[in-house]
Amino acid sequence: MNAASTYTLPFPLGSRYILTAVLSETADTVLYAARQNDMSRDVVVESLRPEAMEDHMKVQCFLETARAQSCMSGGPIASSLELFYAEDTWHLARERIEGDPLDVMVAEGRKLPAFAVCELMQMLCRICICMDIEGIAGANFLMQHVYYMAPGFRLRNPAMGGERTRTISRRVLTTAAADLLQLVDEASPHAAELCDILRRMHYPSNWTPLSPLHYDEDLVRLQERYFNFPTA
């Protein structure tokens, strides 16, 4: 069953949401654009396919991921709004992020000042540190999951169900460092210093278990030099 045949759109889901369009899909889930009627706002709703409800492990994975994401909502991470059951399956309503996805910005050849990319890398370091401490499993870094909204960023919630692996923070940050190099405006202040940090982060040989903390400290020092006063 494909996403289009799951529901005839627009589709009223429960008493609060109207599904309006399919945004993306996997073998087990469909992500919809939706309208939350009682709050008069646009959201996204991730729905577990009805056929996936027949597999207990898939249901548990969906529910564990929803609960993990509720723990990571807030700050730059998009909010989880509601986990609910309707039409014989589970659904997770989340904030709909506005802004420009970073993969689109790269494809268009757009650049960001070094300070903005530095700020984003600090966010990613601190998210990894938090998830390491809490033992929350997470997805790999993808440029299309980060949105630029001047003057800041919003990120899709990276939390997942399951156990956190020891190497996930390294994979997330080394991937992010390589990908974000493409966005740095090399003519902006401190671009050379930031690019040096990103290149060091990209090589696994430079990593220890405390690397997210050490790189966060490097980025904070760079940010302080940019402003010429402490940021904390």
N, C-alpha and C positions, 0 to 999 in steps of 0.2 A: 504493500500500500504506500503510495507516495503522499507527500504532504498535502497536495492540492485536493486529494480525495478523502482526507481525514475529516475535514469540515468544509461545508460550503460557505465561503466568506462573502460578506461579513457574517460572523457567527456570534450570538450572545452566549457567553460562557458563564454559567452561574448567574448571580444577580448583580454582579459588579463590573463585568468586563465584556467588551465586544472585540473579538479578534478581527483584524482588518486586512492583514497581509502576511505572507510567509517571508521571513527574513533569511532563514537558513535551516538546514536539517541534517540530522545524522541518522544512523540506522535505527536508533531507539527514541530520538526526540525530534520535536519540531519547535523552532523559535518563531514566534509570531509578533508582529506589531499589534498593539492593542490599545484600546481606550478604557480607562478606569472611570466609570460613569459617576460614582459618588464623589470623586475628587476632581473630576473634569481635567484629567491629565493623560498624556500619552505615556505608555509603559511598554515593556516587552513581557511576553508570557512564554516560558519554556514548558512544553507539554510532553509527557511521556506517552509514546504511541500506545494505543490500546493493546496491540499485540505484544508489546513489551511487558504489559501487566501480567502476562502469563508466566513470566520468568521471575521467580522470587529474588534472585541475585540482582537483576536489573532494577527491580523496584527498590531494593535496599540501597543500591548505589545511588539512585536518583535522590532518595530521601536523605542519605548521608551527605551528599553533595549540597543539597539545599540547606541542611542544618550547619554544615561547615561554612557556607557562604554567609549565613546570618551572623556568624561569629566575626567575620572579616569585613562586614559592611561598615561604612563610615570613612571619613577623611577623603582621600582621592579615589577610593574604591566605590563603584556604583552600589547603591543600596538594594538589598533584598527586601521586598515589601510583604509578601504573603505566600505561604505554602498552603494549597487548598486542593480539595478533591471534588471533581465535577465530571459529568459525562463518563463515569466509570474509569477515570484515570486521575493521576496526580499532575498538578501544575504548580509552577513557581513564577510569581510575578516579580519583576525587577524594574528598577529605574531604567528609563530609556535615555541613553547618553546622547547629548547633542554635541556637535563639533566635528572636526576633521580627523578621520583615522590616519595614523602615521604612515601606513602603507600607501595611501592615496597621495599624501604629501610628498613622499619619496618619488612616486611615479610621475608626479607633476614637476619634480625638480625643485621643490620649495625647501627652504632652509630655516633653521631656528638659531637664535643667538646661543652662544656657548652657555650662558647662564641658565637658559631655559632647559637645555639638555642636562646640565649639571643637576638642576632641581629634580628632574624626572629620575635620574639615576639614584639620587638620594632617596626618593620615594621607594624605588624598587629595592634598594638595599634594606630599608627599614621594614618593608613588607616581608622580605625574606627572613630577616632577623626575627620578626614577630611570629611568622609561621613556623620557623625552626623551634622557637621556644615553646609554642603551643602544640607542636607536633601535627600541624594541619597540612595535609597533602595539597599539592598545587599543580596547576597546569604549566606547561612550558611557555616561555615568552613568545608572543606573536605581535607584530606591529599593528595588525588590524584590531587588536584588543585595547589599544591606547588611543585616546582622542585628545587633540589639542583644542582647548577652549581658552583663548586669550582672556586673562593672563595666566592660565594654568592648564592642568591635565585632569582627565577623568579616565579611570581604568575599569575594564570589565573585571568582575570578581574572579580571582584566580583559584579560589579554594575548591577542593574536590574531596569526595569521600575516600576513605582508605588511609593507609599508613604513609607518612612522609618519609621519602628516601633520603639518605645522607648526602646524595649528590645533586638534589634538585635545585638548591640555591645556586650552586656553581653553574649548572646548566642554564638556569634562568638569566643570571647576570652576565655570563660569558656571551650568550646569544644576544642579549640586549646591548651589550657594549659594542659588538660588531655591527649590529643593525643600526644603532643610533649614530655611529660615526658618519653615516650617509646624510644625516640631518644637520650636522654642525656647520654653521656659517664660519668658515675659516678666517674671515676678516673681522669677526667680532672679538671683543676683549677676552683674553685668557683662553682662546680657542686652542692654542698649541698645548697648553698645560692640560686642558680637559682631554684632548685627543690622546695625549700620552697616558693618562690614567685609563682611558677606555681601551687602549691597545694592551696595556698591562693586564687589565681585567679579562681580556679575550683569551689569554693563554692559560690553560688548566695548570701548567707547571708553576704558575705564580700563586696557586691557591693553597690555603690551609683551612682548617675548620673555622677559624675566626676571620677569614677574608671578608665576608660581608660587613663586619664591624670596621675592619681596617680601611676598606675602600670608602665606607661612609664617612669616616674621619677625614680621609684625603679630600673627598668632595666638599665637606663642610669647610675645610681650610681654604679650598679654592674659592668657595662662595664668599667667605669672609674677606678675602683679598679683592674680590670683585667689588664689594661694597665698601671695603676699608673699615668695616666695624663688625663685631660679632653678630651673628644672626640668631643666637639662642639667648 
